[in-house]
Amino acid sequence: MFRSEDSIVLSLRSDIVLDQPRVHVLRRDFVRDDPILARALTVFLVLCFHILITEFAWQVVLPRYTSDGYFLAHFNLSSLALATLVSAVPALVLPIRFVRSSDGVLWVLYFLIVIPTGVVPIMIVGVATSHLFGYQTLLVLSFSLVCLGTRRSKSASATLRPTSSSLRTWGSVALTMTILGVLSATFGIPTSFLDISNVYVARLEFRDVVSSQNVVFGYLIPWLQNSFAPILIAVGVVSRRVVVLGVGIIAEAWIYLTMGNRQALLGVGLIFVAIVVMRSKLRNLYAPLLVTLFIAAIAGNIAYDDHRDANYVTAIVAYRTFVLPGVIVSEYYQFFEGHPKIVGRDGVFSTISRSPYDKSAPFLIGTKYFQNEATSANVNIWADGFANFGLFGFVLVPALLLIVLRILDRVGSGSRAGPIAAGSMMLAATLANTGILTALLTGGLGVFLVGIYFNRNSFERRRGSGPAESNASRSV
């Protein structure tokens, strides 16, 4: 009539066993169990972002800039729809979960290069739509091949020899402080905060000052911003070394306050956010989460300025990040389609052969299309490749980029992947504003690869500072 205590315990255990599959279902890996649904969600969010950027360019940018002669008053909507679909193709091959160091870089390049090239040039005056589709198709194809190529990257955790992380970390700190000391002695220590509305004035003033100094400063400043400081910030966060983190932040703050480079200011926050996302369970939904954050950021910009009846924030963030790059790409394409290619003769190969132009490509385009000789119209690695090598640039640029990303993945394997990917975010943004050869030599990309190899063990959490995670769990 009454069950014994043993029977009750057995019954409760049976209930627990029966409930276990239900708990397992709630904790299942969405991306692994439903890869088609996860991919469909990512593509849908990417298309939503395209629509948002198109609506912003159409409703906000065009009415204000049509009179300047950049944008068409009317354009073909069917051509715009086709361009949007073409530029959404890489979302079918981009990684959804975060596994390799290159995964974060690829998504940043997709947002800052591929999407602006697909949405904006259709609206620009003087662009032949049929020719533009050929350029866009080559860009999408070569970028997609790079995405597929990184999937073959192999882990180097078993082949890289362990190093003394503390000694190398403090050596990097000493080197960074030395460079910062030399720069501060030459250009001074900032004593007041630079308002973001005055960054362009500060940038022009600093350009005039640095042009009269030794050419070596043209290397040290971007190396400090894109390589040394990001590595120290990532290492400092992961290893919880406050001094290391502080030196990295101080270096970026000096660059922003002295030369008005917004990338130094925003990059610090981006590194922190990237480390949190890439080292947590959110990495399994990395792609949908990232696209959602981009959508929220742009929608928030538009809503904020609409509420204040102004366009300052959208001009700084949305316009200059996603619209203006597309404008400059179309101008590069218009000019260099019918003019001699540079073939690196205004940079790497300048000592071998003379450039056919009296200005470098950014100042050449800035003078012709913006009617200002002081304007440097920087452009992404693919457009720069086209300006230098024509159609061959669509072979050379992705080949060099794939080599760089394979090296990044080989060094940044296992638990190192998240911090190294976070540290490379600023360099990913740099690739959206310069040529691949310039990024490797002057922009700090080559120095960054050497730096992460040199400090590879410093990117792992120190014992006793938090829960350890295995390489296997990181690669899920």
GUTIKOL-407369 format. One line per 3 residues: number of its first residue (from 1); their letters; for each residue x, y, z of C-alpha. Coordinates in steps of 0.05 Angstrom, whole numbers. Example, Ala and Ser with C-alpha at 12.3 -4.5 7.8 and 13.67 -1.06 7.14 Angstrom:
2
1) AS) 246 -90 156; 273 -21 143
// end
This chain:
476
1) MFR) 0 0 0; 58 47 17; 124 47 -20
4) SED) 187 36 19; 242 89 24; 285 50 -25
7) SIV) 228 49 -75; 218 124 -69; 292 136 -80
10) LSL) 292 90 -140; 232 125 -168; 264 193 -160
13) RSD) 327 168 -195; 285 142 -252; 253 210 -259
16) IVL) 321 242 -262; 345 193 -315; 282 205 -356
19) DQP) 292 281 -351; 364 279 -373; 349 276 -448
22) RVH) 305 337 -440; 362 376 -406; 409 353 -462
25) VLR) 361 380 -514; 358 448 -481; 434 452 -479
28) RDF) 447 426 -549; 492 462 -598; 447 501 -645
31) VRD) 499 509 -699; 522 436 -697; 452 405 -692
34) DPI) 418 451 -742; 473 475 -790; 424 491 -846
37) LAR) 380 532 -800; 440 568 -770; 466 584 -840
40) ALT) 397 608 -862; 392 653 -801; 461 683 -815
43) VFL) 444 696 -889; 377 727 -869; 411 774 -819
46) VLC) 463 793 -871; 408 811 -921; 375 852 -866
49) FHI) 440 890 -856; 444 902 -931; 374 930 -931
52) LIT) 389 975 -871; 452 1003 -904; 415 1013 -970
55) EFA) 358 1049 -935; 408 1093 -898; 445 1110 -962
58) WQV) 380 1122 -1001; 340 1161 -950; 394 1197 -911
61) VLP) 457 1203 -952; 430 1215 -1023; 386 1275 -1007
64) RYT) 445 1310 -974; 500 1294 -1024; 465 1290 -1091
67) SDG) 480 1363 -1105; 554 1350 -1096; 554 1305 -1157
70) YFL) 573 1240 -1123; 505 1205 -1120; 452 1194 -1172
73) AHF) 384 1226 -1160; 352 1163 -1188; 382 1094 -1198
76) NLS) 360 1024 -1221; 329 986 -1163; 334 919 -1198
79) SLA) 409 930 -1207; 415 947 -1133; 376 884 -1114
82) LAT) 421 841 -1158; 483 873 -1128; 457 859 -1058
85) LVS) 445 786 -1073; 515 778 -1104; 549 811 -1044
88) AVP) 509 765 -997; 539 702 -1028; 600 700 -981
91) ALV) 552 691 -923; 542 620 -950; 616 602 -938
94) LPI) 638 648 -880; 647 611 -814; 587 613 -767
97) RFV) 621 590 -703; 687 618 -679; 742 565 -686
100) RSS) 804 598 -718; 838 665 -708; 822 683 -780
103) DGV) 746 675 -770; 740 743 -737; 784 777 -789
106) LWV) 743 749 -846; 677 776 -819; 707 845 -808
109) LYF) 733 846 -879; 665 823 -905; 629 880 -870
112) LIV) 680 935 -886; 698 914 -957; 649 868 -992
115) IPT) 583 898 -968; 600 971 -983; 625 950 -1052
118) GVV) 559 915 -1066; 510 967 -1041; 539 1036 -1054
121) PIM) 571 1040 -1124; 504 1028 -1158; 484 1097 -1132
124) IVG) 547 1133 -1157; 549 1180 -1217; 589 1155 -1276
127) VAT) 595 1081 -1259; 579 1032 -1315; 533 981 -1281
130) SHL) 552 923 -1328; 626 934 -1315; 614 943 -1241
133) FGY) 581 875 -1235; 643 844 -1265; 687 878 -1212
136) QTL) 639 858 -1156; 634 786 -1180; 710 779 -1180
139) LVL) 714 809 -1111; 661 762 -1083; 693 702 -1117
142) SFS) 763 716 -1092; 739 732 -1022; 698 668 -1019
145) LVC) 759 628 -1041; 798 659 -984; 743 638 -935
148) LGT) 746 567 -961; 822 566 -960; 825 583 -886
151) RRS) 785 520 -869; 846 479 -887; 888 515 -835
154) KSA) 923 467 -787; 935 475 -714; 1006 487 -692
157) SAT) 997 474 -619; 1036 409 -624; 1093 436 -667
160) LRP) 1108 504 -636; 1159 498 -581; 1139 527 -513
163) TSS) 1171 593 -495; 1182 634 -432; 1119 676 -435
166) SLR) 1136 724 -378; 1204 743 -404; 1178 755 -474
169) TWG) 1117 793 -450; 1158 841 -408; 1207 848 -466
172) SVA) 1148 870 -510; 1126 918 -456; 1196 948 -452
175) LTM) 1199 955 -528; 1130 988 -531; 1148 1037 -475
178) TIL) 1213 1054 -512; 1176 1070 -576; 1123 1110 -538
181) GVL) 1179 1148 -502; 1213 1166 -568; 1147 1189 -598
184) SAT) 1129 1230 -536; 1197 1263 -536; 1189 1282 -609
187) FGI) 1115 1302 -613; 1100 1318 -540; 1052 1290 -488
190) PTS) 979 1308 -497; 951 1348 -438; 878 1354 -457
193) FLD) 823 1308 -484; 810 1311 -559; 737 1318 -576
196) ISN) 716 1270 -631; 689 1329 -671; 760 1357 -677
199) VYV) 796 1294 -699; 803 1317 -772; 835 1382 -751
202) ARL) 883 1346 -706; 899 1296 -761; 917 1350 -811
205) EFR) 960 1387 -761; 997 1323 -742; 1007 1305 -816
208) DVV) 1043 1372 -826; 1087 1360 -765; 1106 1288 -780
211) SSQ) 1123 1304 -853; 1182 1346 -829; 1208 1290 -784
214) NVV) 1249 1228 -797; 1216 1177 -843; 1222 1124 -789
217) FGY) 1163 1154 -752; 1119 1135 -811; 1133 1063 -791
220) LIP) 1135 1068 -715; 1066 1100 -707; 1025 1049 -746
223) WLQ) 1066 992 -716; 1051 1018 -646; 977 1027 -661
226) NSF) 963 963 -700; 1014 914 -672; 1049 928 -606
229) API) 991 960 -567; 936 910 -589; 981 851 -571
232) LIA) 994 880 -502; 920 894 -491; 900 823 -511
235) VGV) 956 792 -469; 939 837 -410; 866 819 -410
238) VSR) 877 744 -417; 935 738 -367; 905 791 -321
241) RVV) 969 832 -320; 947 902 -305; 1013 935 -323
244) VLG) 1015 901 -391; 943 921 -405; 956 992 -381
247) VGI) 1016 1002 -427; 975 979 -487; 917 1026 -470
250) IAE) 964 1085 -457; 997 1075 -525; 930 1075 -561
253) AWI) 907 1136 -521; 970 1174 -540; 958 1160 -614
256) YLT) 885 1184 -610; 900 1247 -570; 961 1266 -611
259) MGN) 941 1250 -682; 865 1244 -678; 861 1172 -703
262) RQA) 792 1146 -683; 812 1074 -698; 859 1077 -638
265) LLG) 802 1099 -593; 748 1051 -619; 797 993 -628
268) VGL) 809 986 -553; 735 974 -540; 731 927 -599
271) IFV) 788 884 -572; 754 877 -504; 687 858 -535
274) AIV) 721 809 -583; 758 774 -527; 695 766 -485
277) VMR) 655 738 -544; 710 693 -572; 728 662 -505
280) SKL) 657 648 -483; 601 601 -505; 577 658 -550
283) RNL) 631 637 -600; 586 581 -623; 537 634 -648
286) YAP) 592 682 -669; 566 699 -738; 492 712 -722
289) LLV) 512 751 -660; 562 794 -698; 513 811 -753
292) TLF) 460 828 -701; 509 875 -665; 525 910 -731
295) IAA) 450 918 -746; 438 945 -675; 496 994 -681
298) IAG) 474 1024 -747; 400 1026 -726; 420 1058 -660
301) NIA) 462 1111 -697; 404 1128 -743; 353 1130 -686
304) YDD) 398 1174 -643; 410 1226 -697; 337 1224 -717
307) HRD) 317 1238 -645; 365 1297 -641; 348 1321 -712
310) ANY) 422 1318 -731; 468 1274 -772; 533 1279 -733
313) VTA) 537 1208 -706; 514 1176 -771; 564 1217 -809
316) IVA) 621 1193 -764; 600 1120 -759; 551 1095 -811
319) YRT) 570 1141 -869; 646 1138 -862; 647 1064 -845
322) FVL) 599 1034 -896; 580 1087 -948; 642 1128 -962
325) PGV) 686 1066 -974; 637 1045 -1028; 642 1115 -1059
328) IVS) 718 1112 -1060; 718 1042 -1090; 674 1066 -1147
331) EYY) 721 1124 -1159; 782 1079 -1161; 747 1034 -1209
334) QFF) 725 1092 -1254; 795 1121 -1258; 840 1060 -1263
337) EGH) 795 1022 -1311; 817 1069 -1366; 886 1093 -1341
340) PKI) 954 1059 -1332; 961 1015 -1271; 1011 1035 -1217
343) VGR) 1043 966 -1207; 1071 987 -1140; 1112 1043 -1169
346) DGV) 1089 1094 -1118; 1110 1049 -1060; 1146 982 -1057
349) FST) 1175 985 -1128; 1187 1060 -1131; 1263 1051 -1133
352) ISR) 1258 1004 -1193; 1210 1043 -1237; 1177 1111 -1236
355) SPY) 1102 1118 -1225; 1061 1145 -1285; 1030 1195 -1237
358) DKS) 1059 1252 -1196; 1019 1232 -1134; 1006 1167 -1097
361) APF) 939 1134 -1112; 901 1160 -1050; 921 1232 -1063
364) LIG) 910 1224 -1137; 838 1202 -1126; 828 1254 -1071
367) TKY) 850 1310 -1117; 809 1288 -1177; 743 1269 -1144
370) FQN) 743 1310 -1079; 778 1371 -1108; 826 1374 -1050
373) EAT) 900 1359 -1057; 906 1345 -982; 852 1290 -984
376) SAN) 879 1220 -980; 825 1174 -1008; 848 1108 -977
379) VNI) 816 1045 -1003; 813 971 -987; 863 917 -1007
382) WAD) 822 893 -1067; 811 962 -1098; 884 979 -1085
385) GFA) 903 913 -1119; 861 933 -1180; 893 1002 -1183
388) NFG) 963 970 -1181; 955 905 -1220; 888 907 -1256
391) LFG) 851 841 -1259; 914 804 -1235; 902 839 -1169
394) FVL) 843 793 -1157; 893 735 -1157; 951 767 -1121
397) VPA) 912 800 -1064; 873 738 -1041; 936 696 -1047
400) LLL) 975 742 -1001; 916 749 -954; 907 674 -950
403) IVL) 981 665 -932; 974 717 -877; 911 684 -849
406) RIL) 941 614 -851; 1001 640 -810; 952 673 -762
409) DRV) 914 608 -753; 978 567 -746; 1003 610 -689
412) GSG) 935 625 -658; 910 554 -646; 871 525 -587
415) SRA) 861 572 -529; 904 625 -563; 854 635 -620
418) GPI) 807 683 -584; 858 732 -557; 899 732 -621
421) AAG) 837 743 -664; 816 800 -618; 885 832 -623
424) SMM) 881 828 -699; 815 867 -704; 851 933 -714
427) LAA) 893 904 -769; 830 877 -803; 803 948 -803
430) TLA) 870 972 -832; 863 923 -890; 798 958 -907
433) NTG) 837 1024 -915; 902 1006 -949; 937 959 -997
436) ILT) 961 890 -977; 1035 906 -989; 1030 971 -951
439) ALL) 995 936 -893; 1049 883 -890; 1107 932 -890
442) TGG) 1083 999 -864; 1016 984 -832; 1044 935 -781
445) LGV) 1014 870 -807; 1083 837 -815; 1104 862 -746
448) FLV) 1040 835 -716; 1053 765 -743; 1123 766 -714
451) GIY) 1096 793 -649; 1043 740 -638; 1093 685 -654
454) FNR) 1142 716 -605; 1089 721 -550; 1047 660 -570
457) NSF) 1047 629 -500; 1029 695 -468; 959 692 -500
460) ERR) 940 633 -455; 909 645 -387; 958 638 -329
463) RGS) 950 581 -280; 907 600 -222; 876 661 -256
466) GPA) 813 626 -277; 783 562 -303; 824 528 -355
469) ESN) 795 503 -419; 822 450 -465; 839 461 -537
472) ASR) 784 412 -556; 731 454 -522; 757 516 -556
475) SV) 750 485 -625; 677 466 -617
// end
